[in-house]
């Protein structure tokens, strides 16, 4: 068995870097990265990642439990999977990131930053991911599930974001997210620099970022809150039937614009503890900077990922509108 989380937390390597267990070949590709390929072949190639932000521990624990059950033959692997714990040093330190947000470093964005541990890690993950998808069966459909938790609480606690793409969103992925009892789906309106944007753009993967509640330290997560998502991930990997949805219909939102912090006097007109999906009405002030007010022009908007503490030039929040239709 390869205990990927324990190896990552203790900064150790496994005694051997390849092997076979419970019907699949495994290969340790480097710190926090494990590739598993079914002996009997596969129809999907899946990237399952967490820990791009080091303090978002619930998804890391979910992946850890899945891996343990795969090696114990409690869960049978039917598809090729690359398991990734994204930012090992930040995970060890229990911080979101060391110097810069690593989920803004993909699609080559790391090249514009001063070289450090995280820029090198982003480049390494791009290289490993490229090799993984390029060496997979060309007939296999590519998927990427990037698991996160949010900095703050949320009016809609469980939600998924789709990177921008011009082609239709994958029907199987939409069905999986529906079965996962998510509260909301959010569709981006422009290209980003996230891990899922990288996989969607370069490998035409059906990619999504899953947000699972609020960030907590290791050992303080109630994983039962994510039981339905856990069931869906296991059903995907083992190619078994998806669970039945229990919640009301998913609410859908599309990104209208980003709130960009340009100056040191930037202020979001939102309480420090205001949850994700807080609302503003037409005429309300969203943000103030350099003496200018950013005013809401639509009847109602929702705010996602408000964070006035970001560095200048970065996104301090997303402005959403609700829609009842899937974005095609």
C-alpha positions in Angstrom: 0.0 0.0 0.0 1.1 3.6 -0.7 -0.1 6.0 1.9 0.1 9.1 -0.2 -1.0 11.6 2.5 1.3 10.2 5.2 4.3 10.3 2.7 3.4 13.9 1.8 3.0 15.1 5.4 6.3 13.5 6.4 8.1 14.5 3.2 9.1 10.9 2.5 9.3 8.7 -0.6 7.8 5.2 -0.7 10.1 2.2 -0.5 9.4 1.4 -4.1 7.9 3.6 -6.8 5.8 1.1 -8.7 3.7 -2.0 -7.9 0.4 -3.8 -8.4 -2.4 -4.0 -5.9 -6.1 -5.1 -6.0 -6.4 -5.2 -9.8 -4.4 -2.1 -10.7 -0.9 -1.0 -11.4 0.4 2.0 -9.4 3.3 4.4 -9.9 4.5 7.1 -7.5 5.4 10.0 -9.8 6.7 12.4 -7.2 5.7 14.1 -4.0 1.9 14.0 -3.6 1.3 12.3 -7.0 0.2 8.7 -7.6 -0.9 7.2 -10.9 -3.2 4.1 -10.8 -4.1 2.1 -13.9 -6.5 -0.9 -14.0 -4.9 -4.1 -15.2 -8.0 -4.9 -17.3 -8.1 -1.6 -19.3 -10.2 1.5 -18.9 -12.6 3.9 -20.7 -12.0 7.1 -18.8 -8.8 8.9 -17.7 -9.4 10.9 -14.5 -7.4 13.5 -12.6 -8.5 13.7 -9.0 -6.8 16.6 -7.2 -7.0 18.4 -3.8 -4.7 20.5 -1.7 -3.9 23.1 -4.4 -4.7 25.3 -1.3 -2.9 23.7 1.6 -5.4 24.5 4.3 -8.3 22.9 2.5 -8.2 19.6 4.3 -11.6 17.9 3.9 -11.0 17.0 0.2 -7.5 15.7 1.1 -9.1 13.4 3.7 -11.7 12.2 1.2 -9.0 11.3 -1.3 -6.9 9.6 1.4 -9.9 7.4 2.4 -10.6 6.5 -1.3 -7.0 5.5 -1.8 -6.9 3.4 1.3 -10.0 1.5 0.2 -8.6 1.0 -3.3 -5.5 -0.6 -1.9 -7.6 -2.6 0.6 -9.7 -3.9 -2.3 -12.8 -2.4 -0.7 -13.2 -0.3 -3.8 -12.5 -1.6 -7.3 -10.8 0.7 -9.8 -12.2 0.7 -13.3 -10.5 3.8 -14.8 -7.1 5.3 -15.0 -6.6 7.9 -12.3 -4.0 10.4 -11.4 -4.3 11.3 -7.7 -2.7 14.7 -6.9 -2.1 16.5 -3.6 -1.3 19.8 -5.1 0.7 22.1 -2.8 2.7 19.8 -0.4 4.6 22.4 1.5 1.4 24.5 2.1 -0.3 21.3 3.2 2.4 20.6 5.7 2.3 24.2 7.1 -1.5 24.3 7.1 -1.7 27.5 5.1 -3.6 28.4 1.9 -0.4 29.1 0.0 3.2 30.2 0.8 3.7 33.3 -1.4 1.1 33.4 -4.2 -2.2 31.6 -4.9 -1.2 28.5 -6.8 -4.6 28.2 -8.4 -3.8 31.3 -10.4 -0.5 29.9 -11.7 -1.6 27.4 -14.4 -1.9 27.8 -18.2 1.7 29.0 -18.0 1.0 31.9 -15.6 3.8 30.7 -13.2 6.3 31.8 -15.8 5.5 35.5 -15.1 6.1 35.1 -11.4 9.4 35.1 -9.4 10.5 31.5 -9.2 9.8 29.8 -5.9 8.5 26.5 -4.5 5.0 27.1 -5.7 5.8 28.3 -9.2 8.1 25.2 -9.7 5.3 23.0 -8.3 2.7 24.5 -10.8 5.2 23.8 -13.7 5.7 20.3 -12.4 2.0 19.6 -12.2 1.5 20.9 -15.7 4.2 18.6 -16.9 2.9 15.5 -15.0 -0.7 16.2 -16.1 0.3 16.6 -19.7 2.2 13.3 -19.7 -0.7 11.6 -17.9 -3.3 12.6 -20.5 -1.0 12.2 -23.5 0.0 8.7 -22.5 -3.6 7.6 -21.8 -5.7 5.6 -24.3 -6.7 8.1 -27.0 -10.3 6.6 -26.9 -10.6 7.4 -23.1 -12.7 10.4 -22.1 -10.7 12.8 -19.9 -12.1 14.1 -16.6 -10.7 16.4 -13.9 -12.2 16.9 -10.4 -10.3 19.5 -8.4 -11.6 19.5 -4.8 -11.5 22.6 -2.7 -13.1 24.2 0.4 -13.9 27.9 0.7 -12.3 30.5 3.0 -15.7 31.5 4.4 -19.1 29.9 5.0 -21.6 29.8 2.2 -25.4 30.3 1.8 -25.1 27.4 -0.7 -22.5 25.2 1.0 -21.7 22.7 -1.8 -21.1 23.9 -5.3 -19.1 23.4 -8.4 -17.5 25.8 -10.9 -16.8 25.1 -14.5 -13.9 26.7 -16.3 -14.7 28.7 -19.4 -15.1 26.6 -22.5 -16.8 27.2 -25.9 -18.0 23.6 -26.5 -20.9 22.0 -24.7 -20.5 20.9 -21.1 -20.2 17.1 -20.6 -23.6 15.5 -19.9 -22.0 12.7 -17.8 -20.3 15.3 -15.6 -23.5 17.3 -15.1 -25.3 14.1 -14.1 -22.5 13.3 -11.6 -22.7 16.7 -10.0 -26.5 16.5 -9.8 -26.2 13.1 -8.0 -23.6 14.6 -5.6 -26.3 16.7 -4.0 -24.6 20.0 -4.9 -26.5 23.2 -4.1 -25.2 25.2 -7.1 -23.3 25.2 -10.3 -21.3 28.3 -11.5 -20.2 28.8 -15.1 -17.2 31.1 -15.7 -17.5 33.6 -18.5 -13.8 34.0 -19.4 -10.5 32.1 -19.4 -8.8 31.8 -16.0 -5.5 30.5 -14.7 -6.8 27.6 -12.6 -5.9 24.0 -12.6 -9.2 23.0 -14.2 -8.9 25.7 -16.9 -5.5 24.1 -17.8 -7.0 20.6 -18.2 -10.1 21.8 -19.9 -8.2 24.0 -22.4 -5.2 21.7 -23.2 -6.7 18.3 -23.0 -10.5 18.9 -23.6 -11.1 17.3 -20.2 -14.6 17.6 -18.6 -13.2 19.7 -15.7 -14.8 21.1 -12.6 -13.8 22.7 -9.3 -15.8 21.3 -6.4 -16.2 23.5 -3.3 -16.9 21.4 -0.2 -17.9 23.7 2.8 -15.4 25.8 4.8 -11.7 25.2 5.3 -10.8 23.5 8.6 -7.7 21.9 10.0 -6.9 18.2 9.7 -9.0 16.2 12.1 -11.7 18.9 12.4 -13.8 18.0 9.4 -17.1 16.2 9.5 -16.8 14.1 6.4 -20.4 12.9 6.7 -21.3 16.3 5.3 -19.8 15.2 2.1 -21.1 11.7 2.0 -23.0 12.1 -1.2 -20.0 13.6 -3.0 -17.8 10.8 -1.7 -20.3 8.2 -3.0 -20.3 9.9 -6.4 -16.5 9.9 -6.6 -16.4 6.3 -5.7 -19.1 5.4 -8.2 -17.1 7.3 -10.9 -13.8 5.4 -10.1 -15.5 2.0 -9.8 -17.9 2.6 -12.7 -21.0 1.8 -10.6 -24.4 3.4 -10.4 -24.6 7.0 -9.2 -26.6 7.6 -6.0 -30.0 9.2 -6.1 -30.2 13.0 -5.5 -32.0 14.0 -2.3 -31.9 17.8 -2.5 -34.1 20.2 -4.5 -32.9 21.1 -8.0 -29.4 22.6 -8.4 -29.4 26.4 -8.7 -27.3 27.6 -11.6 -25.3 30.8 -11.9 -23.1 32.4 -14.5 -20.2 34.8 -13.8 -21.0 38.3 -14.9 -17.7 40.0 -13.9 -14.8 39.9 -11.5 -14.1 42.5 -8.8 -10.4 43.3 -9.3 -8.4 45.0 -6.5 -6.4 47.9 -8.1 -5.4 50.0 -5.1 -4.4 49.7 -1.4 -7.5 51.6 -0.3 -9.7 48.9 -1.8 -12.9 48.1 0.3 -15.5 45.5 -0.3 -18.9 46.7 1.0 -19.5 43.4 2.7 -19.1 42.2 6.3 -15.9 40.3 7.0 -18.0 37.2 7.9 -20.5 37.5 5.1 -21.0 34.1 3.4 -20.5 33.2 -0.2 -23.6 33.8 -2.4 -24.5 37.0 -0.4 -26.7 39.2 -2.5 -26.7 42.9 -3.6 -29.5 44.8 -5.2 -29.6 47.3 -8.0 -27.9 50.5 -6.9 -25.9 49.0 -4.1 -22.2 49.7 -3.8 -20.1 46.6 -4.3 -16.6 48.0 -3.7 -14.8 51.3 -3.3 -11.3 52.0 -4.5 -9.4 55.2 -5.6 -12.4 57.2 -4.6 -14.7 55.4 -7.1 -17.7 53.3 -6.3 -18.5 50.0 -8.2 -22.3 50.0 -8.4 -24.7 47.1 -9.0 -26.5 47.7 -12.3 -28.7 44.5 -12.4 -31.8 43.8 -10.3 -29.9 41.3 -8.1 -26.5 39.8 -8.1 -24.7 37.3 -5.9 -21.1 37.5 -4.7 -18.7 34.6 -4.7 -15.2 34.3 -3.1 -15.1 37.8 -1.6 -11.6 38.4 -0.3 -10.4 42.0 0.1 -7.0 40.8 1.3 -5.8 39.6 -2.1 -2.8 41.3 -3.6 -3.3 44.2 -6.0 -4.2 43.1 -9.5 -5.9 39.9 -8.3 -9.6 39.0 -8.1 -11.3 40.1 -4.9 -14.6 38.4 -5.8 -16.9 37.2 -8.5 -20.2 38.8 -9.4 -22.9 36.3 -10.4 -26.4 36.2 -11.8 -28.7 33.3 -11.5 -29.9 31.4 -14.6 -32.3 28.5 -15.0 -30.6 27.1 -18.1 -27.4 25.1 -18.6 -24.8 27.1 -20.5 -24.3 25.5 -23.9 
